[in-house]
Amino acid sequence: MTTESGTDGCSSNQQAPGSAAALPESKEQRNRVVSAAEYAWIQAAAELYVFAEQRGLRLVRADGHNRYLLSQAMVFDSVILLPPGRHPKDVVQDVGAGPLGPAP
């Protein structure tokens, strides 16, 4: 089983951003301070999304009982297959994106 996330910000099993289920946001969530590790994770995830979007790739997380067999991210056709629990920074390095520049 896989969980697919398109570069439109929606996961196949989640509501679209801005939908009724995603609102309202509490004041506590808006004013929440993130740690340096959380910020680095969010920044790396954003870089991965930009990389995928520039190249027309979909992000798919490996799920199911065989998910442990995937140790690093792989690119197949128009899909980046992500191992569960892998940091987005490591995924960017796996697919050879490095610091993001213009799309080829």
SULRAPE-V207839 format. One record per residue. N is the residue number from 0. RES is the residue in one small letter. PHI is phi as a letter, one per 30 degrees, with the letter a starting at -180 (999 if undefined). OMEGA is omega as a letter, one per 30 degrees, with the letter a starting at -180 (* if undefined). NEAR is the number of other ideal C-beta (glycine too) atoms within 10 Angstrom. Layout:
BEGIN
n:N res:RES phi:PHI omega:OMEGA near:NEAR
n:N res:RES phi:PHI omega:OMEGA near:NEAR
END
This chain:
BEGIN
n:0 res:m phi:999 omega:l near:9
n:1 res:t phi:b omega:l near:14
n:2 res:t phi:c omega:a near:16
n:3 res:e phi:c omega:l near:13
n:4 res:s phi:b omega:l near:20
n:5 res:g phi:d omega:l near:15
n:6 res:t phi:d omega:l near:17
n:7 res:d phi:d omega:l near:8
n:8 res:g phi:i omega:a near:11
n:9 res:c phi:c omega:l near:14
n:10 res:s phi:c omega:a near:13
n:11 res:s phi:d omega:a near:11
n:12 res:n phi:c omega:l near:8
n:13 res:q phi:b omega:l near:13
n:14 res:q phi:d omega:l near:12
n:15 res:a phi:d omega:l near:12
n:16 res:p phi:e omega:a near:10
n:17 res:g phi:i omega:l near:9
n:18 res:s phi:d omega:a near:10
n:19 res:a phi:e omega:a near:8
n:20 res:a phi:d omega:a near:8
n:21 res:a phi:d omega:a near:11
n:22 res:l phi:c omega:f near:9
n:23 res:p phi:d omega:l near:7
n:24 res:e phi:c omega:a near:8
n:25 res:s phi:d omega:l near:8
n:26 res:k phi:d omega:l near:8
n:27 res:e phi:d omega:a near:7
n:28 res:q phi:d omega:a near:8
n:29 res:r phi:d omega:a near:7
n:30 res:n phi:c omega:a near:7
n:31 res:r phi:d omega:l near:9
n:32 res:v phi:c omega:a near:6
n:33 res:v phi:c omega:l near:10
n:34 res:s phi:d omega:l near:8
n:35 res:a phi:d omega:l near:7
n:36 res:a phi:d omega:l near:9
n:37 res:e phi:d omega:l near:11
n:38 res:y phi:d omega:l near:11
n:39 res:a phi:d omega:l near:14
n:40 res:w phi:d omega:a near:15
n:41 res:i phi:d omega:l near:12
n:42 res:q phi:d omega:l near:12
n:43 res:a phi:d omega:l near:17
n:44 res:a phi:d omega:l near:16
n:45 res:a phi:d omega:l near:12
n:46 res:e phi:d omega:l near:18
n:47 res:l phi:d omega:l near:25
n:48 res:y phi:d omega:l near:16
n:49 res:v phi:d omega:l near:15
n:50 res:f phi:e omega:a near:23
n:51 res:a phi:d omega:a near:23
n:52 res:e phi:d omega:a near:15
n:53 res:q phi:d omega:a near:15
n:54 res:r phi:c omega:l near:15
n:55 res:g phi:i omega:a near:9
n:56 res:l phi:c omega:l near:19
n:57 res:r phi:c omega:l near:16
n:58 res:l phi:c omega:a near:23
n:59 res:v phi:b omega:l near:17
n:60 res:r phi:c omega:l near:20
n:61 res:a phi:d omega:l near:19
n:62 res:d phi:b omega:l near:11
n:63 res:g phi:j omega:a near:11
n:64 res:h phi:d omega:l near:7
n:65 res:n phi:c omega:a near:9
n:66 res:r phi:d omega:a near:15
n:67 res:y phi:d omega:l near:11
n:68 res:l phi:d omega:a near:9
n:69 res:l phi:c omega:a near:15
n:70 res:s phi:c omega:l near:9
n:71 res:q phi:b omega:a near:13
n:72 res:a phi:d omega:l near:23
n:73 res:m phi:b omega:l near:15
n:74 res:v phi:c omega:l near:14
n:75 res:f phi:b omega:l near:9
n:76 res:d phi:h omega:l near:6
n:77 res:s phi:b omega:a near:10
n:78 res:v phi:b omega:l near:15
n:79 res:i phi:c omega:a near:23
n:80 res:l phi:c omega:a near:19
n:81 res:l phi:c omega:l near:25
n:82 res:p phi:d omega:l near:18
n:83 res:p phi:d omega:l near:12
n:84 res:g phi:i omega:a near:8
n:85 res:r phi:d omega:a near:16
n:86 res:h phi:d omega:a near:14
n:87 res:p phi:e omega:l near:21
n:88 res:k phi:d omega:l near:15
n:89 res:d phi:d omega:l near:14
n:90 res:v phi:d omega:l near:24
n:91 res:v phi:e omega:l near:22
n:92 res:q phi:d omega:l near:14
n:93 res:d phi:e omega:a near:18
n:94 res:v phi:d omega:l near:19
n:95 res:g phi:i omega:a near:9
n:96 res:a phi:d omega:a near:19
n:97 res:g phi:h omega:l near:10
n:98 res:p phi:d omega:a near:6
n:99 res:l phi:d omega:l near:13
n:100 res:g phi:b omega:l near:9
n:101 res:p phi:d omega:l near:5
n:102 res:a phi:d omega:a near:10
n:103 res:p phi:d omega:* near:5
END
